[in-house]
Amino acid sequence: MLLILLLKKLIKLDLKTITVEKHVKLIAWKKVPQNTALEQKQIIDIFQDLPLKNMNNLELMEQKLSSNVFYQNEMINALNILILQSL
């Protein structure tokens, strides 16, 4: 039981580290001149809305997933990380 709790905390820590890394990349991107051909990616923290607390939050999540391809990809990547780490 304690091991499971520890693993969950480590996974959360790893996901927070990933989020920090994305923010660092965003900061680095802002230092690059804007006239370059690089494409800026939006940073989305998919865990900011979790856990879903009510039906309205679920509908908002569904809307984000259906309308924002980047949000979909970030959700898929984060869930893949969670699944791989739980194996």
RAKANOR-V576676 format. One record per residue. PSI is psi in radians with two decimals (NA if undefined). Layout:
((PSI) (PSI))
This chain:
((-0.80) (-0.64) (-0.70) (-0.77) (-0.73) (-0.74) (-0.73) (-0.74) (-0.66) (-0.68) (-0.78) (-0.71) (-0.73) (-0.73) (-0.65) (-0.65) (-0.73) (-0.74) (-0.74) (-0.73) (-0.69) (-0.69) (-0.65) (-0.73) (-0.67) (-0.74) (-0.75) (-0.66) (-0.70) (-0.40) (-0.28) (2.39) (2.40) (-0.17) (0.14) (2.92) (0.00) (2.52) (2.21) (2.29) (2.47) (2.41) (2.19) (2.21) (1.74) (-0.30) (-0.05) (-0.45) (0.03) (2.60) (2.67) (2.28) (-0.37) (3.13) (-0.60) (-0.75) (-0.66) (-0.77) (-0.68) (-0.72) (-0.77) (-0.71) (-0.76) (-0.76) (-0.56) (-0.40) (-0.27) (1.84) (-0.69) (-0.70) (-0.72) (-0.83) (-0.71) (-0.70) (-0.79) (-0.79) (-0.79) (-0.71) (-0.63) (-0.75) (-0.79) (-0.75) (-0.80) (-0.65) (-0.40) (-0.18) (NA))
